[in-house]
C-alpha cells in the first residue's frame, strides 16, 4: 500500500511538472510591458510634492484644476487652483468649454482622495479635447496630509 502511494505521488508530481510551464518559457513578468506601464504612469500622473515644487518654481505653463464640488473648493483648495466642479460640468457628456485650461502646458487635475475617480474622468475629457493633463495622485486629501498650504 505504501509503495502504491509513493508511485501515485511520483506520477502526480511528474504530471504537474510537465503541465506547468517553466519560468524560462513563461517569465514572471513581461518587463518591456512593465517599463511602458511605468513610463505611462509618469507621463499621466504626478504627486502633491511635484505640484508643490511647480508652484514654488512659479512655473507659468501649468494650471491646477479642482473638480470637487464648489462648496468644497470654497472650504479650501490647492493655492492657485481653478474650480471646474463635477456638479456643474459634465465630464462624461457633451461639454467642451472649460475655463482656465492650458493647451501649452500641463493641467494638473485633482479631486477628493485616492479612491475618487472624478479627476480621472475630467482628465480623460480634457485630454479628448487636446489638453495635456496629469492626475494629482491622492487628491486634495494627500495634499492636506502632506501639510502643504491650503488657500480659501
C-alpha positions as CSV (number, residue, x, y, z in Angstrom):
1,X,0.0,0.0,0.0
2,X,2.8,2.3,0.9
3,X,4.5,1.6,-2.5
4,X,1.3,2.4,-4.3
5,X,1.0,5.7,-2.5
6,X,4.6,6.6,-3.4
7,X,4.1,5.7,-7.0
8,X,0.9,7.7,-7.2
9,X,2.7,10.7,-5.6
10,X,5.6,10.5,-8.0
11,X,3.2,10.3,-11.0
12,X,1.2,13.3,-9.8
13,X,4.4,15.3,-9.3
14,X,5.7,14.3,-12.7
15,X,2.4,15.2,-14.3
16,X,2.4,18.6,-12.6
17,X,6.0,19.3,-13.6
18,X,5.1,18.6,-17.2
19,X,2.0,20.7,-17.3
20,X,3.3,23.8,-15.5
21,X,5.5,25.9,-17.8
22,X,8.9,26.8,-16.6
23,X,9.8,30.4,-15.8
24,X,12.1,30.3,-18.9
25,X,9.1,29.6,-21.1
26,X,6.7,31.9,-19.2
27,X,8.6,34.6,-17.4
28,X,7.1,36.1,-14.2
29,X,6.6,39.4,-16.0
30,X,6.9,40.9,-19.4
31,X,9.4,43.6,-18.4
32,X,9.1,45.6,-21.6
33,X,5.4,46.0,-20.8
34,X,6.2,46.9,-17.2
35,X,8.6,49.6,-18.5
36,X,5.9,51.0,-20.7
37,X,3.3,50.9,-17.9
38,X,5.5,52.9,-15.5
39,X,6.5,55.3,-18.3
40,X,2.8,55.9,-18.8
41,X,2.3,56.4,-15.1
42,X,5.0,59.1,-15.0
43,X,3.5,60.8,-18.1
44,X,0.0,60.9,-16.8
45,X,0.3,61.2,-13.0
46,X,2.0,63.4,-10.5
47,X,2.0,63.7,-6.7
48,X,1.4,66.6,-4.4
49,X,5.1,67.1,-3.9
50,X,5.6,67.6,-7.7
51,X,2.8,70.2,-7.8
52,X,4.2,72.0,-4.8
53,X,7.6,72.2,-6.4
54,X,6.0,73.6,-9.6
55,X,4.2,76.2,-7.6
56,X,7.3,77.2,-5.7
57,X,9.2,77.5,-9.0
58,X,6.4,79.7,-10.3
59,X,6.0,77.6,-13.4
60,X,3.7,79.5,-15.8
61,X,2.8,76.6,-18.1
62,X,0.6,74.8,-15.6
63,X,-3.0,75.0,-14.4
64,X,-4.2,73.3,-11.3
65,X,-7.8,72.1,-11.7
66,X,-10.0,71.2,-8.8
67,X,-13.0,69.1,-9.8
68,X,-14.6,68.8,-6.4
69,X,-17.9,70.4,-5.6
70,X,-17.9,74.2,-5.4
71,X,-18.6,74.2,-1.7
72,X,-15.6,72.0,-1.0
73,X,-13.4,74.2,-3.2
74,X,-14.5,77.2,-1.2
75,X,-13.7,75.5,2.1
76,X,-10.1,75.0,0.9
77,X,-8.0,74.1,-2.2
78,X,-4.5,74.0,-3.6
79,X,-3.2,77.5,-4.0
80,X,-4.0,79.0,-7.4
81,X,-6.4,76.1,-8.3
82,X,-9.2,76.7,-10.7
83,X,-12.6,75.3,-9.8
84,X,-14.2,73.2,-12.5
85,X,-16.7,71.3,-10.3
86,X,-18.1,68.0,-11.4
87,X,-21.6,69.2,-10.2
88,X,-21.5,72.0,-12.8
89,X,-19.7,70.4,-15.7
90,X,-20.4,67.1,-17.4
91,X,-17.1,65.2,-17.9
92,X,-18.9,62.3,-19.5
93,X,-21.1,64.4,-21.8
94,X,-21.0,67.0,-24.4
95,X,-19.4,69.9,-22.5
96,X,-16.4,71.2,-24.4
97,X,-15.7,74.5,-22.8
98,X,-13.8,74.5,-19.5
99,X,-12.4,77.9,-18.3
100,X,-8.7,78.2,-17.4
101,X,-7.3,75.1,-19.1
102,X,-4.0,75.3,-20.9
103,X,-3.0,73.7,-24.2
104,X,0.6,74.9,-23.9
105,X,1.4,73.2,-20.6
106,X,0.1,70.7,-18.1
107,X,-3.3,70.8,-16.4
108,X,-2.9,69.1,-13.0
109,X,-6.3,67.7,-12.1
110,X,-7.4,66.6,-8.6
111,X,-10.5,65.5,-6.7
112,X,-11.1,64.4,-3.1
113,X,-8.8,61.4,-2.4
114,X,-7.1,58.4,-3.9
115,X,-10.4,56.4,-4.2
116,X,-12.2,59.2,-6.1
117,X,-12.2,58.9,-9.8
118,X,-13.6,62.4,-10.7
119,X,-10.1,63.6,-11.6
120,X,-9.6,60.7,-13.9
121,X,-13.0,61.3,-15.6
122,X,-12.1,65.0,-16.0
123,X,-8.6,64.3,-17.2
124,X,-10.0,61.9,-19.8
125,X,-12.4,64.6,-21.1
126,X,-9.7,67.3,-21.1
127,X,-7.3,65.0,-23.0
128,X,-10.0,64.2,-25.5
129,X,-10.2,68.0,-26.2
130,X,-6.5,68.3,-26.7
131,X,-5.4,69.5,-23.3
132,X,-2.3,67.9,-21.7
133,X,-3.2,66.5,-18.3
134,X,-1.8,64.8,-15.2
135,X,-3.8,63.5,-12.3
136,X,-2.6,64.5,-8.9
137,X,-2.5,61.1,-7.2
138,X,-4.2,61.1,-3.8
139,X,-6.2,64.2,-4.5
140,X,-6.8,67.0,-2.0
141,X,-6.6,64.6,0.9
142,X,-3.0,63.8,0.1
143,X,-2.2,67.5,-0.3
144,X,-3.5,68.1,3.2
145,X,-1.9,65.0,4.7
146,X,1.5,66.4,3.5
147,X,0.6,69.6,5.3
148,X,1.1,71.7,2.2
149,X,-0.5,75.2,2.1
150,X,-4.3,75.5,1.6
151,X,-6.0,78.5,0.1
152,X,-9.6,79.6,0.9
